[in-house]
Amino acid sequence: MKARVFSGVQPTGNLHIGNYLGALSNWVKIQHSYESIFCIVDLHAVTVYQKPEELRAKILEIAALFLAAGIDPKHSSIIVQSSVPAHSELAWMLTCVTPMGWLQRMTQFKAKSAAQETVGDGLFQYPVLMAADILLYHAAIVPVGDDQSQHLELTRDIAQRFNSLYGETFVVPETKLPGFGARVMGLDDPTAKMSKSSAGAGHAIALLDTPEKIRKTFNRATTDSNPAVDFATMGPGVENLLGIYQAFSGTADAAMREKFTGMRYGDLKKQVAEMVIMHLEPLQQRYREITADPGYLEGVLREGAARVTPIANDTVELVKRRMGLYTAR
């Protein structure tokens, strides 16, 4: 029996090449080796205010990009979190066994709450909902980036605490995929990871950006004070550009050095831009084909929810019985 893998993306901002290289392309590679569930976590998105019309549109956009990237809906389940009510139900029950002190230590809550005038309780409880997402499906493997490692560790703690209080119930996720994807940094600030939430025009390359916009954004990218590529002294901006080229092209280290040593930065940026454009063109074409048939996309999401709902409901029923809550016989 294949191990189950679960991962998700918030339907906010624009999916960019960092998301593609760090997550989507890897999901495509591993999906047939596991029982795969890939989730659009819209309940997480509303921990801060979202315009309803924009959120609905973004949910469908993300689903279409999952498919365009190569997620196979015949094998993998693509779901919208809120379409499976068990996510919310399990989150409440897990909230009741999670000490507040554990949540107060979460670094993402501290960072996000500091940037807002008022903070909703949903932002505080966000990590418990994430734990519910994972534990609901008894996922053994959770491919997340380093920025989510604290949340994954909390999930393990919650599972172990519940199992200790009520008996063995949850699979404790032990692993995340090693070396999970390239780490792509912001083009405007190569010391910070490329982010969907950044508003800077020169920060990221979105998966649906036009070739003209991609070229313009790369042309603005931060480099360093050297006149040309020097692998011995290059700064993080140049290293980021070379990393993007290598991740998309698969070029070996020795070939990278031979190709780019001494290349002036204007030419480097052009080379990287054209490599990215070449790889995004087929994805963008598939996206246009998918979104031209809204019924197909809605059908994929319905089928995904129908496939995972029995698993989710069985978990909720088991948790209710363990806790002594009422369940219909």
C-alpha positions in Angstrom: 0.0 0.0 0.0 1.4 3.4 -1.0 2.1 6.0 1.6 -0.2 9.1 1.5 1.2 12.5 0.7 -0.6 15.8 1.4 0.4 19.3 0.6 -1.4 22.6 -0.2 -1.3 26.1 -1.5 -3.2 29.2 -0.4 -5.3 30.8 -3.1 -3.8 34.3 -2.6 -1.3 36.2 -4.6 0.1 34.8 -7.8 1.8 31.5 -8.1 5.4 32.1 -9.2 8.4 30.3 -10.5 9.6 29.7 -6.9 6.3 27.9 -6.2 6.7 25.9 -9.4 10.4 24.9 -8.8 10.0 24.4 -5.1 6.6 22.6 -5.1 4.5 22.0 -8.2 7.2 20.4 -10.4 8.1 18.1 -7.6 4.5 17.1 -6.9 4.3 16.1 -10.5 7.4 14.0 -10.2 6.3 12.2 -7.0 2.5 11.9 -7.6 2.5 8.4 -8.9 4.8 7.0 -6.2 2.3 7.9 -3.5 -1.4 8.3 -2.8 -1.4 12.0 -3.5 -3.7 14.7 -2.2 -3.1 18.3 -3.3 -5.2 21.0 -1.6 -6.2 24.6 -2.3 -6.4 25.8 1.3 -9.0 28.5 1.1 -9.9 28.3 4.8 -6.3 29.4 5.6 -6.6 32.3 3.2 -9.5 33.9 5.1 -7.5 34.2 8.3 -7.0 37.7 6.8 -9.6 39.5 4.8 -10.1 38.5 1.1 -12.4 40.1 -1.4 -14.9 37.3 -2.0 -15.1 37.5 -5.8 -11.3 37.6 -6.0 -10.9 34.6 -3.7 -13.4 32.5 -5.7 -11.6 33.4 -9.0 -8.2 32.6 -7.4 -9.3 29.2 -6.2 -10.1 28.2 -9.8 -6.9 29.8 -11.1 -4.8 27.7 -8.7 -6.7 24.5 -9.5 -6.1 25.2 -13.2 -2.4 25.8 -12.6 -2.1 22.5 -10.7 -3.5 20.7 -13.8 -1.4 22.8 -16.2 1.8 22.0 -14.3 1.0 18.2 -14.8 -0.9 17.0 -11.7 -2.9 14.0 -13.0 -6.5 14.2 -11.7 -7.0 10.5 -12.6 -4.4 9.6 -10.0 -4.0 12.6 -7.6 -6.9 14.2 -5.8 -7.1 18.0 -6.3 -9.4 19.4 -3.6 -10.6 22.7 -2.2 -10.3 22.7 1.5 -13.7 24.2 2.3 -15.4 21.6 0.1 -14.6 18.9 2.6 -16.2 20.1 5.9 -14.2 17.5 7.9 -11.2 19.9 7.8 -13.0 22.4 9.9 -14.6 19.8 12.2 -11.3 18.1 13.0 -9.6 21.4 13.5 -12.0 22.3 16.3 -11.4 19.0 18.1 -7.7 19.4 17.8 -7.9 23.0 19.1 -9.3 21.6 22.3 -6.2 19.5 22.9 -3.6 22.1 21.8 -2.1 24.2 24.6 -2.1 28.0 23.9 1.6 28.1 24.7 2.4 26.0 21.7 0.6 28.4 19.4 2.1 31.5 21.0 5.6 30.2 20.1 4.8 30.1 16.4 7.1 32.5 14.6 4.8 33.0 11.6 2.0 34.2 13.9 4.3 36.7 15.5 5.5 38.0 12.2 2.0 38.3 10.6 0.3 39.7 13.6 2.9 42.4 14.0 2.1 43.6 10.5 -1.7 44.0 11.2 -3.6 46.5 13.3 -6.1 43.8 14.4 -5.6 40.1 14.5 -8.4 37.5 14.1 -8.4 34.3 16.2 -8.2 32.4 12.9 -4.6 33.6 12.4 -3.7 32.3 15.9 -5.4 29.0 15.2 -4.0 28.6 11.7 -1.4 26.0 12.7 -4.1 23.8 14.2 -6.1 23.9 11.0 -2.9 22.9 9.1 -2.4 20.0 11.5 -6.0 19.0 10.8 -5.4 19.1 7.1 -2.5 16.6 7.4 -3.9 14.4 10.2 -7.3 14.1 8.6 -5.8 11.9 5.8 -3.2 10.1 7.9 -0.5 11.6 5.7 2.9 10.1 6.3 4.7 12.5 4.0 4.2 16.2 3.9 6.4 18.0 1.3 6.7 21.5 2.7 9.4 24.2 2.6 11.6 25.1 5.5 9.3 28.0 6.3 6.6 25.5 7.3 8.9 23.2 9.3 7.7 24.6 12.6 4.1 24.0 11.7 4.9 20.4 10.7 6.6 19.9 14.0 3.5 21.3 15.8 1.4 18.8 13.8 3.6 16.0 15.2 3.2 17.3 18.7 -0.6 17.6 18.4 -0.9 14.1 17.0 1.3 12.6 19.8 -0.7 14.5 22.5 -4.0 13.3 21.1 -2.7 9.7 20.9 -1.5 10.0 24.5 -4.8 11.3 25.8 -7.2 9.2 23.8 -5.3 6.2 22.4 -3.6 5.6 19.0 -5.6 7.5 16.5 -3.3 9.5 14.2 -0.4 8.7 12.0 2.4 11.0 13.2 4.0 12.4 10.0 7.6 11.5 10.2 9.0 12.7 6.9 9.1 15.5 4.4 10.8 14.9 1.1 14.5 15.7 1.3 15.9 18.5 -0.8 12.4 19.5 -1.9 12.9 21.7 -4.8 15.0 24.8 -5.6 14.9 27.7 -3.2 14.2 30.8 -5.4 14.9 34.2 -3.9 13.3 37.5 -4.7 14.6 39.2 -7.8 14.5 42.6 -6.1 15.9 41.3 -2.8 17.9 38.1 -3.2 18.3 37.7 0.6 14.6 37.0 0.9 12.6 34.0 -0.5 10.4 34.8 -3.4 6.9 35.3 -2.0 3.3 35.3 -3.4 2.4 38.0 -0.9 5.0 40.6 -2.0 3.6 43.6 -3.8 6.9 44.7 -5.4 6.6 44.8 -9.2 10.2 43.5 -9.6 10.0 40.8 -7.0 8.7 37.6 -8.7 8.0 36.0 -12.0 4.4 34.8 -11.9 3.5 31.6 -13.9 1.0 33.5 -16.0 3.3 36.5 -16.7 3.7 37.4 -20.4 7.1 37.0 -22.1 7.4 40.8 -22.2 6.7 41.1 -18.5 9.2 38.3 -17.7 11.9 40.0 -19.7 11.3 43.3 -18.0 11.3 41.8 -14.5 14.5 40.0 -15.1 16.1 43.1 -16.6 15.5 44.8 -13.2 16.9 42.0 -11.1 19.5 42.8 -8.5 23.0 41.6 -9.3 26.3 42.8 -7.6 29.1 45.3 -8.2 31.1 43.0 -10.5 30.9 43.8 -14.2 30.4 40.1 -15.2 29.8 36.7 -13.7 32.6 35.5 -11.4 31.7 32.2 -9.7 34.3 33.0 -7.0 33.0 36.3 -5.8 29.4 36.6 -7.1 26.7 38.1 -4.8 23.4 36.5 -3.9 21.5 38.2 -6.8 23.8 36.6 -9.4 23.7 33.3 -7.6 19.9 33.4 -7.7 19.8 34.1 -11.4 22.1 31.3 -12.1 20.2 29.0 -9.8 16.9 29.8 -11.7 18.6 29.0 -15.0 20.0 25.8 -13.8 16.8 24.6 -12.2 14.8 25.2 -15.4 17.5 23.8 -17.8 19.0 21.0 -15.7 22.5 22.2 -16.8 25.3 20.5 -14.8 27.6 22.6 -12.6 30.6 22.3 -14.9 28.6 23.3 -17.9 27.2 26.3 -16.0 30.6 27.5 -15.2 31.8 27.1 -18.8 28.7 28.9 -20.2 28.4 31.8 -17.8 31.9 32.7 -16.5 32.7 36.2 -17.7 29.2 36.8 -19.1 28.0 40.4 -18.6 24.9 40.8 -16.5 22.7 42.1 -19.2 23.4 39.0 -21.3 22.9 36.8 -18.2 19.5 38.3 -17.5 18.5 37.7 -21.1 19.6 34.1 -21.0 17.6 33.4 -17.8 14.5 35.2 -19.1 14.4 33.2 -22.3 14.9 29.9 -20.5 12.0 30.7 -18.2 9.8 31.9 -21.0 10.5 28.7 -23.0 9.5 26.5 -20.0 6.4 28.5 -19.0 5.0 28.6 -22.6 3.6 25.0 -22.6 2.2 25.4 -19.1 0.5 28.7 -20.0 -0.9 27.0 -23.1 -2.4 24.1 -21.1 -3.8 26.7 -18.6 -5.6 28.5 -21.4 -7.1 25.2 -22.7 -8.2 24.1 -19.2 -9.8 27.4 -18.3 -11.6 27.4 -21.7 -13.8 24.6 -20.3 -15.0 25.7 -16.8 -17.1 22.5 -16.5 -14.0 20.3 -16.7 -12.3 22.2 -14.0 -15.3 22.1 -11.7 -15.6 18.4 -12.4 -12.0 17.8 -11.3 -12.6 19.5 -8.0 -15.9 17.6 -7.4 -14.2 14.3 -8.2 -11.3 15.1 -5.9 -13.6 16.0 -3.0 -15.7 12.9 -3.6 -12.6 10.7 -3.5 -11.2 12.0 -0.2 -14.4 12.7 1.7 -14.9 9.1 2.9 -11.3 9.1 4.3 -11.9 12.4 6.0 -15.3 11.5 7.4 -13.9 8.2 8.7 -11.2 10.1 10.6 -13.7 12.5 12.1 -15.9 9.6 13.3 -12.9 7.9 14.8 -11.9 11.0 16.6 -15.4 11.6 17.9 -15.5 8.0 19.3 -12.1 8.4 20.9 -13.2 11.7 22.6 -16.6 10.4 23.7 -18.6 12.7 21.4 -21.9 11.6 20.1 -21.9 9.6 16.8 -25.0 8.2 15.1 -25.1 4.5 15.2 
